């Protein structure tokens, strides 16, 4: 049975996933080229990165680096289907690196105010969805990763485990703790 926080996260990130899903599904054999992958998956990967790093320009850079890495390793791929998993993992790892660099920078530089989300991205969301996205931003990076990959990415525990480089048990426990923390944050926000 789902708790209120899990239900809210699922609705919000599921709503974003629906918005981001291409109108026409690609054929099973496609995409076959790097250009096809870029055209088909770039924006969804950028939005995934935005949910992880909370900054559109940085998210674009993370995704560009992922595609650059894929281009360098294109000849070593088992098949084109493996490329999407490679890209998703590269985006998660790139986002982690960004967050580590931010933390290091904050240790040496006086803290600055967090970048605000774009007005257009918030305008697309209802008040409830906005509160969920805001509460997600307050979670520790690993907890945010797991929830975003689960509810926005639509990944199974095994796929999250592979993309995030953690065990399936850690995925389960992290998701549970994240949902509890999210519920608490959202409850405090309504007081």
C-alpha positions as CSV (number, residue, x, y, z in Angstrom):
1,X,0.0,0.0,0.0
2,X,1.3,3.4,-0.9
3,X,1.7,6.3,1.5
4,X,0.7,9.8,0.7
5,X,4.3,10.9,-0.1
6,X,4.9,8.0,-2.5
7,X,1.6,8.6,-4.2
8,X,2.4,12.3,-4.7
9,X,5.9,11.5,-6.0
10,X,4.5,8.9,-8.4
11,X,1.8,11.3,-9.7
12,X,4.3,14.2,-10.1
13,X,7.1,12.4,-11.7
14,X,4.8,10.2,-13.7
15,X,3.1,13.4,-15.0
16,X,6.6,14.7,-16.0
17,X,7.4,11.3,-17.7
18,X,4.2,11.5,-19.7
19,X,5.0,15.0,-20.8
20,X,8.6,13.9,-21.8
21,X,7.7,10.7,-23.6
22,X,7.9,11.0,-27.4
23,X,4.5,11.1,-29.1
24,X,5.3,8.1,-31.3
25,X,7.1,5.1,-30.0
26,X,10.3,4.1,-31.8
27,X,10.6,0.8,-33.6
28,X,12.3,-2.0,-31.7
29,X,15.4,-1.9,-34.0
30,X,15.7,1.9,-33.7
31,X,17.6,4.0,-32.8
32,X,20.6,2.7,-34.7
33,X,22.8,5.7,-35.0
34,X,24.2,8.1,-32.5
35,X,22.2,10.9,-34.2
36,X,19.0,8.9,-33.7
37,X,19.8,8.4,-30.1
38,X,20.5,12.1,-29.6
39,X,17.3,13.2,-31.3
40,X,15.2,10.6,-29.5
41,X,16.6,10.7,-25.9
42,X,18.4,14.0,-25.4
43,X,15.6,16.0,-23.9
44,X,14.4,13.2,-21.6
45,X,18.0,12.8,-20.4
46,X,18.3,16.6,-19.9
47,X,15.1,16.6,-17.8
48,X,16.4,13.6,-15.8
49,X,19.6,15.5,-15.1
50,X,17.7,18.7,-14.2
51,X,15.8,16.7,-11.5
52,X,19.1,15.4,-10.2
53,X,21.2,18.6,-10.3
54,X,18.4,21.3,-10.3
55,X,20.1,23.5,-12.8
56,X,19.2,23.4,-16.6
57,X,22.6,24.6,-17.9
58,X,24.5,22.1,-15.8
59,X,22.1,19.4,-16.8
60,X,22.7,20.2,-20.5
61,X,26.4,19.9,-19.9
62,X,26.0,16.5,-18.1
63,X,24.0,15.1,-21.0
64,X,26.4,16.5,-23.6
65,X,29.3,14.7,-21.7
66,X,27.3,11.5,-21.7
67,X,26.8,11.7,-25.5
68,X,30.5,12.5,-25.9
69,X,31.5,9.5,-23.9
70,X,29.1,7.3,-25.9
71,X,30.6,8.6,-29.1
72,X,34.1,7.7,-27.9
73,X,32.9,4.2,-27.0
74,X,30.4,3.6,-29.8
75,X,32.5,0.9,-31.4
76,X,32.6,-1.1,-28.2
77,X,28.8,-1.2,-27.6
78,X,27.1,-4.7,-27.7
79,X,24.1,-3.2,-29.5
80,X,22.2,0.0,-29.9
81,X,19.8,-0.9,-27.1
82,X,22.7,-0.9,-24.6
83,X,23.4,2.7,-25.6
84,X,20.3,4.1,-23.7
85,X,21.4,2.3,-20.5
86,X,25.0,3.6,-21.0
87,X,23.6,7.2,-21.4
88,X,21.3,6.9,-18.4
89,X,24.2,5.6,-16.2
90,X,26.5,8.3,-17.5
91,X,23.9,11.0,-16.7
92,X,23.5,9.7,-13.1
93,X,27.3,9.5,-12.6
94,X,27.8,12.9,-14.2
95,X,25.2,14.4,-12.0
96,X,26.9,12.9,-8.9
97,X,30.1,14.5,-10.0
98,X,28.5,17.9,-10.3
99,X,26.9,17.5,-6.8
100,X,30.3,16.5,-5.4
101,X,32.0,19.5,-7.0
102,X,29.2,21.8,-5.6
103,X,29.7,20.4,-2.1
104,X,33.5,21.0,-2.4
105,X,33.0,24.5,-3.7
106,X,30.6,25.3,-0.8
107,X,33.2,24.1,1.7
108,X,35.6,26.8,0.4
109,X,33.3,29.6,-0.8
110,X,30.5,31.2,1.2
111,X,27.2,29.5,0.4
112,X,25.1,31.1,-2.3
113,X,21.4,30.9,-2.8
114,X,20.2,27.9,-4.8
115,X,19.3,28.6,-8.4
116,X,15.5,28.9,-8.9
117,X,13.8,26.7,-11.4
118,X,12.7,28.2,-14.6
119,X,9.3,29.9,-14.5
120,X,8.1,27.8,-17.5
121,X,8.9,24.5,-15.8
122,X,7.0,25.5,-12.7
123,X,4.1,26.9,-14.6
124,X,3.5,23.5,-16.1
125,X,3.0,22.0,-12.7
126,X,0.1,22.2,-10.3
127,X,0.6,23.5,-6.7
128,X,0.8,19.9,-5.4
129,X,3.3,18.9,-8.1
130,X,5.4,22.0,-7.3
131,X,5.5,21.1,-3.6
132,X,6.7,17.6,-4.5
133,X,9.5,18.9,-6.8
134,X,10.5,21.4,-4.2
135,X,10.6,18.7,-1.5
136,X,12.6,16.5,-3.8
137,X,15.3,19.2,-4.1
138,X,15.8,19.0,-0.3
139,X,16.5,15.3,-0.2
140,X,20.1,14.0,-0.1
141,X,21.4,13.2,-3.6
142,X,21.2,9.4,-3.4
143,X,17.6,9.5,-2.2
144,X,16.7,12.0,-4.9
145,X,18.4,9.8,-7.5
146,X,16.5,6.7,-6.5
147,X,13.1,8.4,-6.5
148,X,13.8,10.3,-9.8
149,X,15.0,7.1,-11.5
150,X,12.0,5.1,-10.1
151,X,9.2,7.5,-10.7
152,X,10.4,9.8,-13.5
153,X,12.7,7.3,-15.2
154,X,10.2,4.5,-14.8
155,X,13.0,2.1,-14.0
156,X,12.8,-1.2,-12.1
157,X,14.8,-1.8,-8.9
158,X,17.3,-3.8,-11.0
159,X,17.7,-1.0,-13.5
160,X,18.1,1.6,-10.8
161,X,20.7,-0.6,-9.1
162,X,22.6,-0.8,-12.4
163,X,22.3,2.9,-13.3
164,X,23.2,4.1,-9.8
165,X,25.8,1.5,-9.0
166,X,24.1,0.3,-5.8
167,X,22.6,-3.0,-4.7
168,X,18.9,-3.7,-5.2
169,X,18.5,-3.9,-1.4
170,X,20.0,-0.4,-1.1
171,X,17.6,0.8,-3.8
172,X,14.7,-0.5,-1.7
173,X,15.9,0.9,1.6
174,X,16.9,4.3,0.0
175,X,13.5,4.6,-1.7
176,X,11.7,3.9,1.6
177,X,13.8,6.4,3.6
178,X,13.4,9.0,0.8
179,X,9.7,8.7,0.8
180,X,9.6,9.1,4.6
181,X,11.8,12.2,4.4
182,X,9.7,13.6,1.5
183,X,6.5,13.1,3.5
184,X,8.0,14.8,6.5
185,X,9.2,17.8,4.4
186,X,5.9,18.1,2.6
187,X,4.0,17.9,5.9
188,X,6.2,20.6,7.5
189,X,5.7,22.8,4.4
190,X,1.9,22.7,4.9
191,X,2.0,23.9,8.5
